[in-house]
Amino acid sequence: MSARAVWNAAQVGYCSNVHPARDVAGLRASVQAHFQGVRRQRGLALQDSGLWISAQAAAELQQPQVRQDFLDLLHDCGLRLTSLNGFPYGQFHEGAVKAEVYRPTWAEAQRLEYSLQLAHLLAAALPLDCHLGVISSVPLGYAANWDAAQQQQAETHLRQLTAELAQLHRQSGKKILLCLEMEPDCVLQDTEQAIAFFKHWQASDPHHSYLALCFDVCHQAVMFEDCYQSLQQLLQARVPVGKIQLSNALICQLPFADQERRGQVLKALGNFAEATYLHQVKARDTEGQLLAWADLPAALQAPEAVQGHCPELRIHFHVPLFSEQFLLPELSGSQAALLRTFDFLADHPQCRPVLEVETYSWNVLPGALRPDGEQALLQGIAAELQWVEEQLRQRDLLRTHSSSLEASAHAY
């Protein structure tokens, strides 16, 4: 990671898990229609991309000609592949994904195979001027279904992974980092757990430098973490952060005295309860104790006596970055967490992770907030990226030119 803590607009990308893509054909169509559309709206000749590639597409891309054709497409569309989302394995848009998004876990061999396929693809795709690529992945597994045997098997698979990433680095000159992404209710859900894991990992794996952390701002806001302090603690503990996913959590302020208004707020919040994704909910009661519900419907159905002691609910629902209010004034985003993250980057020039917007839930927002078509979706994504650019610009973190990227436009 560079000591120059500045980004070009082209280096601020977004994750494509917002776009359905079952196979390589779907992925190619998405690159042409979606990524290229957002890039053009931003007025950029090039744009770094954070593709989500399903396991089926990753397997297809192991064929040399299919891979080369795909890399040629990225070049033709002005997309630099520097980051991948290796978290969702299968379909991410069809049916109830919920906790299945964590399967296969790192205790299962399919996760290792998939991640290595992505790593070899990314090493082949990295531009000539870029020698480091990052892949985000599941935080081992879902905590409710985890045990010591799975932990041991997961670590065995991760050691196999880092050994192969080290070999890939020697062979290709490209270093690929796998970045475990903390998430509520998972084996790694908070900064303290991440630090403990990486201390153990760094002491036990000779190739530990190929494993890093993906810091998702929404997730840590839901956990009531101060993102500045969390990143500071990770830095002090020498836990590498390879990617920061810029995302906005949903926050619900619950009125105490006005029961009628409280009912109105909870009814509005119910519009965010949907069947596809898991929306974990955390709250602090009036005594400061952390309360948790596995999904939003469970929180909405909690006894009034419990809800009445929770002035604020934080919901794992990725809402658009630039939005400050949703449906009612009591429903807002966690923009304060994003601003704290940008402040940390401004104060710590040695930290230069990949920055990637990850709002995958545009298409499951309540009807009044949902884009009314593909063009509106792309405009919304472009507006998020422009919002990020402005935050970087305010902190002198955004370069106004991208000559180095322009020079490498044909450097795949």
C-alpha atoms as one frame of an Amber mdcrd trajectory, in Angstrom:
protein
   0.000   0.000   0.000   1.391   3.333  -1.060   2.507   6.012   1.396   0.639
   8.603  -0.697  -2.850   8.644   0.752  -4.527  10.123  -2.310  -6.851   8.651
  -4.904  -7.848   9.487  -8.445 -11.556   9.543  -9.215 -10.902   6.544 -11.455
  -9.584   4.573  -8.481 -12.874   4.936  -6.614 -15.045   2.119  -7.902 -18.113
   0.185  -6.890 -18.930  -3.466  -6.349 -20.987  -5.185  -9.020 -22.934  -7.454
  -6.658 -25.774  -4.973  -7.254 -26.097  -6.429 -10.773 -27.319 -10.003 -11.345
 -24.806 -12.109 -13.289 -25.208 -15.878 -13.212 -22.400 -16.763 -15.635 -19.749
 -15.238 -17.890 -22.348 -14.226 -20.454 -24.249 -12.301 -17.778 -21.039 -10.827
 -16.443 -20.008  -9.597 -19.876 -23.430  -8.022 -20.402 -23.173  -6.311 -17.009
 -19.723  -4.899 -17.755 -20.911  -3.491 -21.069 -24.216  -2.073 -19.840 -23.642
  -1.217 -16.195 -19.982  -0.541 -15.453 -19.433   1.197 -18.734 -22.614   3.206
 -18.196 -21.490   4.420 -14.764 -17.995   5.212 -16.050 -19.409   7.341 -18.847
 -21.757   9.174 -16.509 -18.721  10.065 -14.391 -16.892  11.360 -17.471 -13.963
   8.970 -16.985 -11.873   7.233 -19.609 -10.964   4.516 -17.103 -12.479   3.221
 -13.900 -11.227   0.666 -11.385 -13.772  -2.065 -10.886 -14.796  -4.260  -7.981
 -16.437  -7.114  -9.810 -18.488  -9.800  -8.151 -17.908 -13.017 -10.070 -20.072
 -15.995  -9.133 -18.572 -19.445  -8.670 -20.069 -20.569 -11.980 -18.550 -17.614
 -13.836 -15.208 -18.084 -12.040 -15.084 -21.723 -13.178 -15.863 -20.712 -16.767
 -13.106 -18.096 -16.670 -10.490 -20.777 -15.977 -10.682 -21.633 -19.709  -7.815
 -19.686 -21.360  -9.788 -18.361 -24.329 -12.812 -17.411 -22.230 -10.526 -15.586
 -19.830  -8.641 -13.741 -22.557 -11.873 -12.680 -24.231 -13.099 -11.345 -20.882
  -9.869  -9.423 -20.230 -10.110  -7.961 -23.722 -13.653  -6.828 -22.916 -12.503
  -5.086 -19.739  -9.839  -3.281 -21.744 -12.300  -2.228 -24.428 -14.760  -0.930
 -21.810 -12.137   1.090 -19.931 -12.271  -1.004 -16.774  -9.214  -1.794 -14.687
  -9.743  -4.940 -12.629  -8.009  -4.348  -9.297 -10.508  -5.782  -6.820 -12.986
  -8.636  -6.622 -15.853  -9.452  -4.305 -15.448 -13.122  -3.462 -18.094 -13.118
  -0.717 -21.323 -14.349  -2.421 -20.617 -17.757  -3.988 -23.794 -18.531  -5.904
 -26.839 -16.561  -6.920 -27.118 -13.302  -5.014 -30.421 -12.036  -6.381 -32.751
 -14.996  -6.876 -34.934 -16.167  -4.004 -34.143 -15.899  -0.307 -30.386 -15.546
   0.058 -30.422 -14.738   3.805 -27.757 -16.675   5.787 -26.938 -18.837   2.757
 -24.709 -15.960   1.627 -22.084 -17.298   4.077 -22.045 -20.715   2.394 -19.748
 -22.277   1.572 -17.873 -21.223   4.687 -14.121 -21.327   4.994 -14.564 -24.747
   6.614 -15.775 -26.064   3.231 -13.413 -26.925   0.390 -15.554 -25.144  -2.233
 -14.686 -21.774  -0.660 -10.959 -22.479  -1.076 -11.339 -23.598  -4.689 -13.483
 -20.591  -5.596 -11.132 -18.114  -3.927  -8.089 -19.542  -5.699  -9.865 -19.338
  -9.048 -10.594 -15.669  -8.365  -6.997 -15.062  -7.305  -5.553 -16.487 -10.525
  -8.018 -14.466 -12.566  -7.193 -11.250 -10.737  -3.445 -11.813 -11.065  -3.901
 -12.184 -14.826  -6.159  -9.120 -15.009  -4.177  -6.618 -12.939  -2.892  -3.711
 -15.048   0.855  -3.617 -15.627   1.270  -0.640 -13.281  -0.597  -2.422 -10.471
   1.098  -5.187  -8.519  -1.469  -5.662  -5.740  -5.029  -6.931  -5.993  -7.586
  -7.594  -3.260 -10.438 -10.069  -2.880 -13.013  -9.729  -0.106 -14.402 -12.901
   1.443 -16.648 -14.259   4.177 -15.549 -13.765   7.827 -14.992 -17.526   8.186
 -18.695 -18.314   8.601 -21.981 -17.578  10.352 -21.467 -17.653  14.126 -24.760
 -19.392  14.963 -23.626 -22.509  13.058 -19.927 -22.434  14.001 -17.892 -24.761
  16.199 -14.272 -25.593  17.040 -14.015 -28.278  14.351 -15.110 -25.831  11.666
 -12.661 -23.244  12.975  -9.814 -25.745  12.658 -10.855 -26.749   9.147 -11.220
 -23.106   8.112  -7.699 -22.329   9.273  -6.386 -25.345   7.372  -8.019 -24.063
   4.196  -6.743 -20.534   4.754  -3.196 -21.819   5.167  -3.533 -23.689   1.886
  -4.797 -20.489   0.322  -1.979 -18.243   1.562   0.658 -20.789   0.510  -0.776
 -20.830  -3.008  -1.058 -17.037  -3.082   2.625 -16.841  -2.157   3.457 -19.193
  -5.032   1.286 -17.163  -7.400   3.149 -14.037  -6.304   6.501 -15.632  -7.085
   5.345 -16.847 -10.477   3.444 -13.769 -11.664   4.960 -10.877  -9.727   1.405
  -9.980  -8.632   0.427 -10.078  -4.974  -3.183 -10.990  -4.247  -4.588 -10.324
  -0.785  -7.595 -12.201   0.506  -9.520  -9.862   2.815 -11.870 -11.315   5.423
 -14.872  -9.008   5.778 -16.236  -8.496   9.285 -20.032  -8.737   9.409 -22.636
  -8.726  12.210 -23.444 -12.186  13.632 -20.478 -13.815  11.896 -17.415 -15.466
  13.424 -15.580 -12.169  12.935 -18.051  -9.369  13.595 -16.119  -6.698  15.488
 -12.688  -5.148  15.725 -11.721  -6.953  18.916 -12.402 -10.345  17.323 -10.520
  -9.378  14.164  -7.459  -8.298  16.117  -7.457 -11.504  18.156  -7.731 -13.621
  15.021  -4.966 -11.810  13.156  -2.599 -11.946  16.140  -3.088 -15.695  16.197
  -2.794 -15.893  12.420   0.368 -13.832  12.147   2.010 -16.013  14.782   1.081
 -19.288  13.116   1.082 -18.862   9.325   4.398 -18.286   7.513   2.459 -16.738
   4.616   0.261 -14.529   6.780   1.005 -11.427   4.708  -1.435 -12.686   2.055
  -4.396 -12.444   4.438  -5.887  -9.053   5.305  -9.126  -7.461   6.434 -11.977
  -5.898   4.485 -13.530  -3.080   6.526 -17.186  -2.517   5.657 -18.379   0.784
   7.147 -22.043  -0.246   7.314 -21.209  -3.426   9.218 -19.112  -1.691  11.837
 -21.677   1.097  12.231 -24.317  -1.544  12.931 -21.985  -2.914  15.615 -21.921
   0.553  17.253 -18.216   0.894  16.542 -16.598   4.270  15.986 -14.983   3.664
  12.602 -12.106   6.063  13.247 -11.250   4.331  16.503 -11.747   0.893  15.002
  -9.352   1.608  12.131  -6.921   3.152  14.601  -6.982  -0.015  16.709  -6.428
  -2.188  13.649  -3.478  -0.031  12.608  -1.916  -0.195  16.065  -2.385  -3.975
  16.136  -0.754  -4.233  12.693  -3.816  -5.816  11.126  -3.631  -5.032   7.393
  -6.761  -3.492   5.842  -6.723  -4.223   2.127 -10.142  -2.860   1.247 -12.657
  -0.441   2.724 -16.191  -0.950   1.514 -17.980   2.375   1.648 -21.528   1.582
   2.713 -24.304   3.256   4.665 -26.348   1.492   7.360 -29.980   2.238   8.177
 -30.546   3.846  11.593 -33.948   4.100  13.266 -34.563   6.518  16.126 -37.461
   5.262  18.245 -39.549   7.920  20.057 -40.043   7.204  23.752 -42.970   9.322
  24.872 -45.168   9.421  21.787 -46.554   5.894  21.322 -48.502   6.828  18.210
 -45.411   8.232  16.530 -43.439   5.194  17.630 -45.954   3.006  15.815 -45.657
   5.133  12.687 -41.870   4.847  12.750 -41.946   1.066  13.181 -44.472   0.780
  10.342 -42.180   2.798   8.065 -39.220   0.660   9.126 -41.251  -2.409   8.200
 -41.033  -1.317   4.562 -37.355  -2.336   4.681 -38.160  -5.916   5.742 -37.738
  -7.968   2.580 -37.263 -11.611   1.715 -33.937 -11.681  -0.137 -31.135 -10.550
   2.185 -30.355 -10.876   5.871 -30.766  -7.564   7.707 -29.258  -8.036  11.146
 -30.358  -5.521  13.788 -28.398  -4.253  16.792 -29.482  -1.875  19.540 -28.204
  -0.504  22.811 -30.732  -0.383  25.612 -30.949   2.453  28.118 -28.304   0.714
  30.254 -25.851   0.406  27.357 -26.277  -3.329  26.810 -26.041  -4.534  23.216
 -29.175  -6.292  21.965 -29.355  -8.247  18.734 -31.872  -9.741  16.317 -30.898
 -12.072  13.497 -33.120 -10.272  10.958 -35.284  -7.161  10.755 -38.682  -8.950
  11.039 -37.593 -10.388  14.411 -36.722  -6.902  15.686 -40.054  -5.530  14.497
 -41.860  -8.322  16.355 -39.914  -7.835  19.604 -42.060  -7.199  22.715 -42.907
  -3.564  23.304 -41.208  -3.789  26.694 -37.917  -4.576  24.909 -38.360  -2.026
  22.123 -39.242   0.607  24.694 -35.737   0.357  26.149 -34.049   0.848  22.764
 -33.752   4.479  21.697 -32.027   3.460  18.450 -31.957   0.465  16.124 -29.115
  -0.083  13.674 -29.965  -2.242  10.686 -27.679  -4.049   8.245 -29.351  -2.628
   5.161 -27.030  -0.940   2.672 -28.800   2.319   1.804 -27.471   4.877  -0.736
 -24.440   6.777   0.558 -25.682  10.267  -0.234 -29.107   9.864   1.405 -29.588
  11.306   4.885 -33.266  10.439   5.453 -35.608   7.626   4.384 -39.410   7.886
   4.430 -39.498   9.583   7.871 -37.089  11.891   9.757 -36.502   9.105  12.307
 -35.021   6.855   9.608 -31.537   7.965   8.612 -28.213   6.619   7.398 -24.904
   6.128   9.181 -23.140   8.861   7.236 -21.323   9.902  10.427 -19.484   6.564
  10.282 -18.463   7.228   6.689 -17.200  10.696   7.576 -15.175   9.246  10.462
 -13.665   6.765   8.006 -12.628   9.516   5.599 -11.203  11.516   8.525  -9.085
   8.519   9.516  -7.693   8.220   5.999  -6.868  11.927   5.984  -5.012  11.626
   9.291  -3.091   8.449   8.406  -1.206   8.858   5.116   0.352   5.401   5.472
  -3.074   3.811   4.907  -4.148   3.480   1.296  -6.616   0.607   0.937  -8.838
   0.009  -2.051 -11.968   2.151  -1.702 -15.110   0.592  -3.053 -18.766   1.613
  -2.804 -20.949  -1.384  -1.961 -24.657  -0.677  -2.104 -26.049  -3.962  -3.393
 -29.604  -3.440  -2.125 -30.836  -0.705  -4.492 -33.356  -3.083  -6.034 -34.901
  -4.165  -2.700 -35.348  -0.671  -1.259 -38.942   0.289  -0.384 -40.880   1.161
  -3.526 -40.793   4.904  -2.898 -36.976   4.834  -2.758 -36.233   2.233  -5.424
 -34.852   3.237  -8.856 -37.584   3.048 -11.488 -35.355   1.541 -14.143 -31.816
   0.631 -15.151 -30.859   4.183 -16.091 -32.036   5.499 -12.728 -29.998   2.789
 -10.989 -26.832   3.758 -12.849 -27.454   7.421 -12.072 -27.820   6.549  -8.397
 -24.555   4.575  -8.370 -22.746   7.428 -10.155 -24.150   9.883  -7.595 -22.755
   7.720  -4.781 -19.318   7.724  -6.379 -19.465  11.483  -6.862 -20.418  11.860
  -3.188 -17.309   9.851  -2.248 -15.173  12.002  -4.536 -16.435  15.123  -2.768
 -15.612  13.699   0.665 -12.089  12.889  -0.517 -11.732  16.305  -2.144 -12.709
  18.091   1.076  -9.863  16.279   2.843  -7.280  16.830   0.086  -7.328  13.120
  -0.703  -8.443  13.379  -4.323  -6.046  14.043  -7.163  -7.569  16.191  -9.863
  -5.817  14.365 -12.687  -5.257  10.721 -13.553  -2.410  10.798 -16.037  -0.848
   7.615 -14.698  -4.084   5.748 -15.232  -4.550   7.222 -18.686  -1.044   6.105
 -19.644  -1.860   2.511 -18.659  -5.180   2.343 -20.492  -3.809  -0.411 -22.692
  -1.598  -2.048 -20.095  -3.397  -5.321 -19.410
